[in-house]
């Protein structure tokens, strides 16, 4: 849940624009909305929790992307793939590394 909240908090505008583009262009969303998909990727790549989700949920995400490719004109067919990916993402816990346990490389 934390990962999804972070994505929405920091990249909500990008997610909303992409969603609107996909909904508005059911026949050509992959081409017409690609630049918006890239803007989401750029936005989220700065956040460690997003990198953790990408690593932990790679398989469900790949399955979702493959479903989208196979159902370009009927993206609603991929609802189960979305559910599986979100279920995985919600289980990812942020890795906390307290600075007191890790010596700084600049410490004397």
C-alpha distance (Angstrom), angle and dihedral (degrees) to the residues before:
residue distance angle dihedral
X1 . . .
X2 3.79 . .
X3 3.79 91.6 .
X4 3.79 92.6 52.5
X5 3.79 90.6 47.5
X6 3.80 90.9 51.1
X7 3.80 91.0 49.4
X8 3.80 91.6 49.2
X9 3.80 92.4 44.3
X10 3.78 97.0 49.9
X11 3.80 101.9 26.3
X12 3.80 104.0 25.9
X13 3.79 94.3 119.1
X14 3.81 91.5 52.3
X15 3.81 92.3 46.4
X16 3.79 91.6 49.6
X17 3.81 93.7 48.6
X18 3.80 91.6 49.0
X19 3.81 92.3 48.1
X20 3.80 91.8 49.8
X21 3.80 90.9 48.5
X22 3.82 93.0 50.3
X23 3.80 91.5 47.9
X24 3.81 92.7 47.7
X25 3.81 95.7 48.1
X26 3.82 108.7 40.0
X27 3.80 92.8 159.9
X28 3.80 99.5 46.4
X29 3.81 106.9 18.7
X30 3.80 94.5 122.9
X31 3.80 92.1 61.4
X32 3.80 100.2 29.3
X33 3.82 96.2 45.6
X34 3.81 99.8 38.1
X35 3.82 93.3 102.4
X36 3.82 89.5 54.9
X37 3.80 91.2 49.9
X38 3.79 88.0 53.5
X39 3.80 91.2 50.9
X40 3.81 89.3 56.0
X41 3.80 90.0 50.0
X42 3.79 91.6 50.7
X43 3.79 91.9 47.4
X44 3.79 96.1 48.8
X45 3.79 97.5 41.2
X46 3.80 89.9 76.9
X47 3.82 93.5 63.2
X48 3.85 120.8 81.5
X49 3.82 93.8 -149.2
X50 3.79 89.7 58.6
X51 3.80 90.4 52.8
X52 3.81 88.8 50.8
X53 3.81 91.0 52.1
X54 3.79 91.7 48.7
X55 3.78 89.8 53.8
X56 3.81 97.9 41.2
X57 3.82 96.6 41.4
X58 3.77 101.3 35.6
X59 3.82 95.5 122.8
X60 3.83 97.9 50.2
X61 3.81 89.3 44.9
X62 3.81 92.5 51.0
X63 3.80 89.6 49.2
X64 3.81 89.7 51.2
X65 3.81 92.5 50.0
X66 3.81 90.8 48.1
X67 3.80 90.2 50.6
X68 3.81 89.8 52.2
X69 3.81 90.4 51.3
X70 3.81 91.3 51.0
X71 3.82 94.1 44.1
X72 3.79 103.1 40.4
X73 3.79 93.5 148.1
X74 3.83 95.4 37.9
X75 3.80 107.7 42.2
X76 3.81 89.3 161.0
X77 3.80 86.7 76.4
X78 3.81 87.6 72.8
X79 3.81 97.3 62.5
X80 3.81 92.5 110.9
X81 3.82 90.9 51.3
X82 3.80 90.1 51.4
X83 3.81 90.5 49.2
X84 3.82 92.1 52.0
X85 3.80 92.6 48.5
X86 3.82 93.4 47.4
X87 3.80 90.6 46.8
X88 3.80 89.1 54.2
X89 3.81 93.2 44.8
X90 3.79 92.4 51.6
X91 3.81 90.3 56.8
X92 3.81 94.1 56.1
X93 3.78 110.6 104.0
X94 3.79 121.3 -154.2
X95 3.77 112.1 -108.5
X96 3.78 109.0 -121.2
X97 3.76 117.0 -158.4
X98 3.79 109.0 -174.7
X99 3.76 109.9 -147.0
X100 3.81 90.1 -136.1
X101 3.80 89.6 67.8
X102 3.78 96.1 46.9
X103 3.78 118.5 60.2
X104 3.73 113.4 -134.3
X105 3.81 115.4 -115.0
X106 3.80 86.2 -131.6
X107 3.81 94.8 54.4
X108 3.80 114.7 115.3
